[in-house]
């Protein structure tokens, strides 16, 4: 039986967000600190195709930390967010859009009802994520490139996995 004291002692303290991967119990992480985004330019959708190398590095680090937080906080199964999500463009785009939506929903100047809208949209996104994961064929214990259908007249193509 778990007591409130056991649960409380297993939770992260504020400021432990960056070290979430190193937490020995692998339990839920805290909400990402708003201060991390306070000095940045206004929020906008991320177009991964147009980022410079420096911009991409920053966005990848933010997205990776947030996806880790999301997965742990909501107890998401690998059928929703698999370990190799970052190797699949369709998952990156979906999770990136969800991240931007979350940042806007929980902005200090946002509407008090924005978090409810985010959760409604999160339910829709989980269904899409399940479909993307199923289509891609990525699993908890293995990964493969997302299947591409070659249309008549096209040369056969294969997707390469990101590393």
N, CA, C and O of each residue as an XYZ file, in Angstrom:
652
protein
N       0.838     -1.172      0.000
C       0.000      0.000      0.000
C       0.888      1.241      0.000
O       1.850      1.320      0.764
N       0.568      2.202     -0.849
C       1.337      3.435     -0.944
C       0.692      4.495     -0.073
O      -0.519      4.705     -0.133
N       1.487      5.151      0.724
C       0.973      6.224      1.573
C       1.212      7.557      0.898
O       1.980      7.646     -0.060
N       0.545      8.610      1.404
C       0.763      9.947      0.867
C       2.222     10.356      1.006
O       2.767     11.038      0.138
N       2.842      9.947      2.080
C       4.251     10.279      2.295
C       5.121      9.617      1.231
O       6.049     10.242      0.717
N       4.831      8.351      0.894
C       5.599      7.659     -0.150
C       5.461      8.362     -1.490
O       6.440      8.549     -2.212
N       4.232      8.750     -1.812
C       3.988      9.414     -3.086
C       4.686     10.759     -3.102
O       5.345     11.104     -4.082
N       4.549     11.526     -2.023
C       5.156     12.845     -1.974
C       6.671     12.763     -2.093
O       7.278     13.581     -2.783
N       7.283     11.801     -1.440
C       8.738     11.711     -1.483
C       9.244     11.277     -2.848
O      10.416     11.486     -3.162
N       8.383     10.676     -3.669
C       8.826     10.224     -4.984
C       8.638     11.292     -6.053
O       9.096     11.113     -7.182
N       7.975     12.399     -5.726
C       7.752     13.452     -6.707
C       8.971     14.347     -6.817
O       9.733     14.503     -5.862
N       9.147     14.933     -7.989
C      10.244     15.864     -8.179
C       9.998     17.146     -7.419
O       8.857     17.518     -7.142
N      11.059     17.800     -7.093
C      10.998     19.142     -6.535
C      11.094     20.127     -7.693
O      11.658     19.796     -8.736
N      10.548     21.343     -7.527
C      10.734     22.342     -8.587
C      12.224     22.503     -8.884
O      13.055     22.486     -7.976
N      12.546     22.659    -10.155
C      13.940     22.792    -10.545
C      14.564     21.482    -10.989
O      15.658     21.491    -11.553
N      13.903     20.354    -10.752
C      14.427     19.058    -11.162
C      14.019     18.693    -12.583
O      14.339     17.600    -13.050
N      13.327     19.572    -13.271
C      12.776     19.276    -14.583
C      13.856     18.837    -15.567
O      13.677     17.846    -16.275
N      14.969     19.558    -15.621
C      16.016     19.195    -16.571
C      16.601     17.821    -16.286
O      17.063     17.144    -17.205
N      16.589     17.401    -15.033
C      17.188     16.123    -14.666
C      16.171     14.986    -14.660
O      16.413     13.952    -14.037
N      15.061     15.154    -15.328
C      13.987     14.160    -15.283
C      14.454     12.778    -15.724
O      14.017     11.774    -15.161
N      15.334     12.706    -16.723
C      15.795     11.403    -17.191
C      16.656     10.685    -16.162
O      16.799      9.464    -16.213
N      17.226     11.436    -15.233
C      18.124     10.854    -14.248
C      17.419     10.457    -12.957
O      18.059      9.920    -12.054
N      16.125     10.706    -12.849
C      15.429     10.440    -11.596
C      15.401      8.937    -11.340
O      14.974      8.172    -12.205
N      15.851      8.504    -10.161
C      16.001      7.069     -9.903
C      14.700      6.281     -9.906
O      14.705      5.093    -10.229
N      13.590      6.914     -9.556
C      12.347      6.150     -9.492
C      11.568      6.196    -10.794
O      10.645      5.405    -10.992
N      11.928      7.113    -11.686
C      11.224      7.216    -12.955
C       9.774      7.626    -12.792
O       8.938      7.262    -13.619
N       9.453      8.375    -11.745
C       8.078      8.782    -11.511
C       7.772     10.076    -12.224
O       8.615     10.642    -12.921
N       6.572     10.526    -12.040
C       6.101     11.734    -12.704
C       6.997     12.933    -12.429
O       7.496     13.132    -11.321
N       7.177     13.716    -13.471
C       7.967     14.921    -13.340
C       7.043     16.114    -13.146
O       5.848     16.020    -13.429
N       7.567     17.219    -12.674
C       6.739     18.387    -12.436
C       6.406     19.097    -13.723
O       6.939     18.775    -14.785
N       5.519     20.069    -13.620
C       5.199     20.908    -14.748
C       6.450     21.680    -15.144
O       7.157     22.193    -14.276
N       6.733     21.772    -16.437
C       7.902     22.540    -16.846
C       7.791     23.982    -16.357
O       6.705     24.558    -16.408
N       8.864     24.569    -15.894
C       8.810     25.923    -15.363
C       8.529     26.939    -16.460
O       9.135     26.893    -17.531
N       7.610     27.854    -16.186
C       7.301     28.900    -17.154
C       8.494     29.808    -17.357
O       8.640     30.391    -18.431
N       9.350     29.948    -16.361
C      10.502     30.843    -16.450
C      11.416     30.476    -17.614
O      12.100     31.340    -18.162
N      11.431     29.209    -17.992
C      12.296     28.779    -19.089
C      11.886     29.430    -20.410
O      12.699     29.527    -21.330
N      10.645     29.871    -20.508
C      10.149     30.451    -21.750
C       9.958     31.961    -21.651
O       9.554     32.599    -22.624
N      10.245     32.535    -20.488
C       9.945     33.944    -20.238
C      10.759     34.888    -21.109
O      10.241     35.931    -21.509
N      12.008     34.569    -21.420
C      12.870     35.473    -22.172
C      12.811     35.254    -23.671
O      13.519     35.933    -24.415
N      12.011     34.351    -24.123
C      11.973     34.033    -25.542
C      10.983     34.925    -26.269
O      10.161     35.612    -25.662
N      11.090     34.889    -27.589
C      10.172     35.646    -28.425
C       8.771     35.068    -28.309
O       8.603     33.964    -27.792
N       7.750     35.801    -28.785
C       6.382     35.268    -28.682
C       6.271     33.882    -29.319
O       6.984     33.555    -30.269
N       5.365     33.082    -28.772
C       5.185     31.714    -29.269
C       4.635     31.713    -30.688
O       3.827     32.558    -31.073
N       5.096     30.748    -31.437
C       4.634     30.556    -32.802
C       4.802     29.084    -33.154
O       5.604     28.385    -32.533
N       4.057     28.610    -34.139
C       4.244     27.218    -34.556
C       5.666     27.001    -35.054
O       6.283     27.908    -35.613
N       6.176     25.802    -34.848
C       7.529     25.454    -35.269
C       7.461     24.785    -36.636
O       6.815     23.749    -36.797
N       8.124     25.376    -37.610
C       8.257     24.740    -38.915
C       9.635     24.107    -38.954
O      10.632     24.784    -39.206
N       9.687     22.810    -38.704
C      10.952     22.083    -38.604
C      11.761     22.144    -39.896
O      12.981     21.984    -39.869
N      11.102     22.370    -41.015
C      11.803     22.421    -42.302
C      12.601     23.708    -42.496
O      13.479     23.764    -43.356
N      12.311     24.732    -41.716
C      12.933     26.034    -41.922
C      13.930     26.433    -40.837
O      14.487     27.529    -40.895
N      14.166     25.576    -39.856
C      15.035     25.931    -38.738
C      16.515     25.851    -39.106
O      16.945     24.973    -39.855
N      17.282     26.799    -38.554
C      18.732     26.700    -38.666
C      19.189     25.604    -37.710
O      18.398     25.102    -36.911
N      20.454     25.237    -37.792
C      20.975     24.190    -36.898
C      20.850     24.611    -35.439
O      20.456     23.801    -34.600
N      21.175     25.857    -35.121
C      21.076     26.333    -33.736
C      19.625     26.365    -33.260
O      19.328     25.975    -32.130
N      18.731     26.827    -34.121
C      17.306     26.853    -33.763
C      16.787     25.431    -33.556
O      16.049     25.162    -32.608
N      17.178     24.529    -34.450
C      16.730     23.141    -34.351
C      17.214     22.511    -33.050
O      16.454     21.809    -32.384
N      18.457     22.752    -32.686
C      18.976     22.183    -31.440
C      18.155     22.657    -30.244
O      17.776     21.855    -29.391
N      17.885     23.939    -30.185
C      17.108     24.496    -29.077
C      15.692     23.916    -29.039
O      15.191     23.539    -27.979
N      15.063     23.852    -30.201
C      13.694     23.322    -30.276
C      13.659     21.838    -29.910
O      12.744     21.392    -29.218
N      14.666     21.060    -30.379
C      14.718     19.631    -30.052
C      14.846     19.420    -28.548
O      14.167     18.564    -27.980
N      15.706     20.191    -27.907
C      15.890     20.046    -26.466
C      14.604     20.368    -25.711
O      14.219     19.653    -24.786
N      13.941     21.456    -26.117
C      12.672     21.830    -25.471
C      11.608     20.763    -25.693
O      10.921     20.352    -24.758
N      11.479     20.317    -26.946
C      10.452     19.328    -27.258
C      10.728     18.010    -26.545
O       9.808     17.398    -26.003
N      11.967     17.571    -26.538
C      12.306     16.312    -25.882
C      11.980     16.368    -24.387
O      11.397     15.429    -23.844
N      12.350     17.454    -23.727
C      12.057     17.591    -22.296
C      10.553     17.603    -22.061
O      10.063     16.980    -21.119
N       9.822     18.310    -22.916
C       8.371     18.392    -22.736
C       7.705     17.044    -22.999
O       6.794     16.659    -22.266
N       8.136     16.326    -24.021
C       7.558     15.001    -24.315
C       7.825     14.056    -23.153
O       6.955     13.268    -22.783
N       9.014     14.127    -22.576
C       9.313     13.297    -21.406
C       8.351     13.644    -20.265
O       7.794     12.754    -19.622
N       8.164     14.927    -20.024
C       7.233     15.372    -18.984
C       5.805     14.884    -19.285
O       5.126     14.356    -18.404
N       5.366     15.065    -20.523
C       4.007     14.687    -20.927
C       3.768     13.198    -20.713
O       2.767     12.795    -20.121
N       4.696     12.394    -21.199
C       4.572     10.935    -21.087
C       4.497     10.502    -19.629
O       3.673      9.665    -19.263
N       5.363     11.076    -18.802
C       5.395     10.698    -17.389
C       4.180     11.232    -16.628
O       3.603     10.525    -15.802
N       3.799     12.455    -16.900
C       2.690     13.073    -16.174
C       1.361     12.387    -16.467
O       0.547     12.197    -15.563
N       1.139     12.018    -17.717
C      -0.129     11.415    -18.115
C      -0.062      9.901    -18.235
O      -1.039      9.274    -18.645
N       1.065      9.303    -17.887
C       1.186      7.849    -17.928
C       0.893      7.273    -19.301
O       0.183      6.274    -19.420
N       1.433      7.895    -20.333
C       1.124      7.486    -21.701
C       1.876      6.214    -22.100
O       3.078      6.077    -21.870
N       1.152      5.322    -22.684
C       1.709      4.048    -23.136
C       2.553      4.257    -24.391
O       2.406      5.267    -25.080
N       3.434      3.308    -24.687
C       4.244      3.416    -25.904
C       3.411      3.324    -27.185
O       3.928      3.586    -28.271
N       2.153      2.963    -27.077
C       1.279      2.987    -28.253
C       0.833      4.413    -28.563
O       0.273      4.675    -29.628
N       1.079      5.329    -27.637
C       0.780      6.750    -27.851
C       2.072      7.518    -28.133
O       2.169      8.248    -29.119
N       3.062      7.343    -27.253
C       4.385      7.942    -27.460
C       5.427      6.848    -27.243
O       5.725      6.486    -26.105
N       5.975      6.328    -28.329
C       6.987      5.264    -28.211
C       8.360      5.861    -27.901
O       8.577      7.058    -28.088
N       9.286      5.023    -27.424
C      10.623      5.524    -27.105
C      11.329      6.203    -28.284
O      12.106      7.135    -28.081
N      11.072      5.756    -29.489
C      11.752      6.308    -30.660
C      10.883      7.312    -31.420
O      10.993      7.435    -32.640
N      10.033      8.020    -30.707
C       9.139      8.998    -31.342
C       9.920     10.003    -32.179
O       9.453     10.426    -33.236
N      11.094     10.385    -31.719
C      11.888     11.421    -32.374
C      12.412     11.000    -33.751
O      12.898     11.840    -34.509
N      12.318      9.715    -34.075
C      12.784      9.226    -35.379
C      11.691      9.269    -36.443
O      11.935      8.909    -37.595
N      10.504      9.699    -36.074
C       9.360      9.654    -36.988
C       8.787     11.055    -37.164
O       8.241     11.642    -36.230
N       8.924     11.577    -38.382
C       8.479     12.943    -38.666
C       7.027     13.184    -38.261
O       6.697     14.233    -37.708
N       6.168     12.214    -38.536
C       4.746     12.400    -38.234
C       4.509     12.580    -36.733
O       3.619     13.330    -36.331
N       5.294     11.902    -35.912
C       5.167     12.054    -34.457
C       5.788     13.369    -33.995
O       5.261     14.025    -33.096
N       6.896     13.751    -34.602
C       7.539     15.021    -34.249
C       6.596     16.181    -34.532
O       6.424     17.059    -33.687
N       5.989     16.194    -35.702
C       5.085     17.294    -36.055
C       3.866     17.335    -35.123
O       3.469     18.409    -34.671
N       3.289     16.201    -34.843
C       2.114     16.148    -33.957
C       2.476     16.610    -32.547
O       1.778     17.435    -31.959
N       3.566     16.075    -32.013
C       3.968     16.436    -30.645
C       4.427     17.886    -30.561
O       4.200     18.547    -29.547
N       5.058     18.379    -31.595
C       5.479     19.774    -31.621
C       4.268     20.706    -31.586
O       4.257     21.691    -30.848
N       3.261     20.393    -32.378
C       2.033     21.202    -32.372
C       1.351     21.142    -31.009
O       0.857     22.154    -30.513
N       1.327     19.977    -30.417
C       0.718     19.813    -29.093
C       1.501     20.599    -28.037
O       0.911     21.192    -27.134
N       2.818     20.600    -28.154
C       3.669     21.352    -27.227
C       3.390     22.852    -27.324
O       3.212     23.519    -26.304
N       3.352     23.380    -28.544
C       3.070     24.799    -28.738
C       1.686     25.149    -28.186
O       1.509     26.197    -27.564
N       0.733     24.295    -28.410
C      -0.626     24.494    -27.899
C      -0.613     24.517    -26.373
O      -1.278     25.348    -25.755
N       0.145     23.602    -25.769
C       0.241     23.547    -24.309
C       0.865     24.826    -23.762
O       0.374     25.393    -22.785
N       1.955     25.281    -24.397
C       2.610     26.514    -23.952
C       1.645     27.691    -23.984
O       1.625     28.508    -23.063
N       0.851     27.777    -25.037
C      -0.129     28.858    -25.141
C      -1.252     28.693    -24.129
O      -1.705     29.675    -23.542
N      -1.706     27.466    -23.920
C      -2.816     27.216    -23.001
C      -2.444     27.552    -21.561
O      -3.288     28.008    -20.789
N      -1.193     27.329    -21.202
C      -0.764     27.574    -19.823
C       0.042     28.864    -19.674
O       0.720     29.060    -18.665
N      -0.029     29.730    -20.660
C       0.627     31.028    -20.557
C      -0.055     31.854    -19.474
O      -1.280     31.835    -19.349
N       0.738     32.577    -18.695
C       0.193     33.368    -17.585
C      -0.832     34.397    -18.053
O      -1.728     34.766    -17.294
N      -0.707     34.860    -19.288
C      -1.653     35.850    -19.808
C      -2.805     35.207    -20.578
O      -3.631     35.911    -21.158
N      -2.863     33.883    -20.587
C      -3.892     33.182    -21.343
C      -5.246     33.178    -20.648
O      -5.388     33.617    -19.507
N      -6.215     32.676    -21.361
C      -7.570     32.555    -20.829
C      -7.625     31.452    -19.772
O      -6.970     30.421    -19.920
N      -8.397     31.662    -18.713
C      -8.526     30.617    -17.692
C      -9.114     29.308    -18.228
O      -8.914     28.251    -17.630
N      -9.828     29.371    -19.337
C     -10.413     28.148    -19.888
C      -9.494     27.459    -20.905
O      -9.827     26.383    -21.402
N      -8.359     28.060    -21.214
C      -7.444     27.473    -22.193
C      -6.968     26.072    -21.821
O      -6.875     25.216    -22.701
N      -6.663     25.803    -20.544
C      -6.247     24.433    -20.212
C      -7.319     23.382    -20.518
O      -6.998     22.258    -20.904
N      -8.579     23.747    -20.348
C      -9.649     22.794    -20.702
C      -9.663     22.528    -22.204
O      -9.840     21.390    -22.637
N      -9.477     23.571    -22.985
C      -9.417     23.399    -24.443
C      -8.218     22.534    -24.821
O      -8.306     21.681    -25.704
N      -7.085     22.770    -24.129
C      -5.906     21.960    -24.422
C      -6.180     20.482    -24.131
O      -5.817     19.617    -24.928
N      -6.813     20.194    -23.007
C      -7.097     18.790    -22.670
C      -8.066     18.147    -23.664
O      -7.936     16.965    -23.985
N      -9.023     18.916    -24.143
C      -9.931     18.393    -25.168
C      -9.143     18.071    -26.439
O      -9.325     17.011    -27.039
N      -8.273     18.988    -26.841
C      -7.461     18.767    -28.036
C      -6.434     17.666    -27.815
O      -6.080     16.948    -28.750
N      -5.958     17.530    -26.588
C      -5.010     16.465    -26.240
C      -5.665     15.098    -26.424
O      -5.012     14.156    -26.874
N      -6.946     14.983    -26.082
C      -7.668     13.714    -26.286
C      -7.699     13.366    -27.779
O      -7.474     12.217    -28.159
N      -7.979     14.364    -28.615
C      -7.967     14.139    -30.071
C      -6.565     13.763    -30.549
O      -6.400     12.862    -31.371
N      -5.560     14.465    -30.024
C      -4.180     14.210    -30.440
C      -3.730     12.804    -30.042
O      -2.989     12.162    -30.786
N      -4.166     12.322    -28.886
C      -3.789     10.960    -28.478
C      -4.309      9.940    -29.477
O      -3.617      8.970    -29.787
N      -5.506     10.143    -29.981
C      -6.041      9.232    -31.005
C      -5.196      9.286    -32.273
O      -4.901      8.251    -32.870
N      -4.805     10.493    -32.683
C      -3.955     10.615    -33.870
C      -2.595      9.989    -33.617
O      -2.053      9.311    -34.490
N      -2.031     10.212    -32.419
C      -0.732      9.627    -32.094
C      -0.787      8.106    -32.152
O       0.131      7.473    -32.674
N      -1.859      7.510    -31.619
C      -2.010      6.045    -31.694
C      -2.018      5.578    -33.147
O      -1.402      4.569    -33.490
N      -2.716      6.318    -33.983
C      -2.780      5.963    -35.402
C      -1.405      6.094    -36.052
O      -0.993      5.215    -36.809
N      -0.687      7.195    -35.761
C       0.649      7.387    -36.320
C       1.585      6.278    -35.863
O       2.351      5.743    -36.665
N       1.532      5.929    -34.586
C       2.416      4.885    -34.053
C       2.092      3.550    -34.716
O       2.996      2.804    -35.091
N       0.826      3.256    -34.856
C       0.419      2.009    -35.504
C       0.894      1.972    -36.959
O       1.413      0.956    -37.422
N       0.716      3.060    -37.658
C       1.129      3.135    -39.056
C       2.635      3.027    -39.202
O       3.135      2.363    -40.111
N       3.359      3.685    -38.301
C       4.821      3.704    -38.410
C       5.437      2.345    -38.091
O       6.474      1.984    -38.646
N       4.805      1.601    -37.207
C       5.332      0.293    -36.843
C       6.352      0.333    -35.722
O       6.943     -0.694    -35.390
N       6.572      1.509    -35.128
C       7.512      1.584    -34.023
C       6.894      0.946    -32.782
O       5.693      1.064    -32.539
N       7.722      0.281    -32.014
C       7.254     -0.453    -30.831
C       8.103     -0.079    -29.630
O       9.077      0.666    -29.751
N       7.731     -0.595    -28.483
C       8.474     -0.343    -27.258
C       9.900     -0.853    -27.359
O      10.832     -0.206    -26.881
N      10.074     -2.016    -27.982
C      11.378     -2.673    -27.981
C      12.106     -2.648    -29.327
O      13.208     -3.185    -29.440
N      11.506     -2.034    -30.343
C      12.181     -1.963    -31.639
C      11.587     -0.829    -32.461
O      10.502     -0.318    -32.185
N      12.345     -0.462    -33.478
C      11.909      0.636    -34.333
C      12.216      0.299    -35.780
O      13.125     -0.476    -36.076
N      11.465      0.880    -36.650
C      11.734      0.755    -38.079
C      11.211      2.019    -38.741
O      10.363      2.711    -38.177
N      11.710      2.327    -39.937
C      11.214      3.523    -40.624
C       9.727      3.393    -40.925
O       9.223      2.295    -41.159
N       9.043      4.508    -40.915
C       7.629      4.523    -41.294
C       7.487      4.020    -42.719
O       8.254      4.403    -43.603
N       6.509      3.169    -42.936
C       6.267      2.620    -44.271
C       5.792      3.720    -45.210
O       4.944      4.538    -44.852
N       6.346      3.727    -46.404
C       5.910      4.653    -47.438
C       5.357      3.858    -48.611
O       5.968      2.888    -49.058
N       4.222      4.266    -49.096
C       3.638      3.631    -50.264
C       4.136      4.348    -51.508
O       4.021      5.568    -51.615
N       4.683      3.597    -52.438
C       5.151      4.166    -53.694
C       3.970      4.249    -54.647
O       3.293      3.255    -54.912
N       3.738      5.439    -55.152
C       2.658      5.633    -56.100
C       3.115      5.240    -57.492
O       4.313      5.235    -57.775
N       2.157      4.905    -58.378
C       2.527      4.567    -59.757
C       3.341      5.700    -60.379
O       2.973      6.870    -60.279
N       4.452      5.337    -61.023
C       5.310      6.312    -61.677
C       6.413      6.864    -60.780
O       7.322      7.535    -61.268
N       6.350      6.593    -59.480
C       7.394      7.055    -58.570
C       8.470      5.990    -58.413
O       8.214      4.793    -58.542
N       9.671      6.457    -58.132
C      10.724      5.519    -57.770
C      10.478      5.067    -56.340
O       9.965      5.819    -55.512
N      10.849      3.842    -56.072
C      10.682      3.309    -54.714
C      11.533      4.127    -53.743
O      12.722      4.342    -53.978
N      10.915      4.581    -52.650
C      11.611      5.375    -51.641
C      11.482      4.686    -50.296
O      10.526      3.958    -50.033
N      12.443      4.930    -49.479
C      12.354      4.480    -48.088
C      12.727      5.645    -47.197
O      13.569      6.470    -47.552
N      12.106      5.704    -46.058
C      12.463      6.743    -45.080
C      13.630      6.246    -44.271
O      13.706      5.074    -43.904
N      14.523      7.145    -44.004
C      15.641      6.829    -43.127
C      15.277      7.308    -41.736
O      14.657      8.357    -41.565
N      15.667      6.534    -40.758
C      15.409      6.918    -39.380
C      16.371      7.991    -38.948
O      17.548      7.980    -39.308
N      15.850      8.929    -38.163
C      16.734      9.903    -37.508
C      17.490      9.140    -36.438
O      17.018      8.117    -35.942
N      18.623      9.624    -36.098
C      19.380      8.953    -35.025
C      19.147      9.654    -33.704
O      19.695      9.242    -32.682
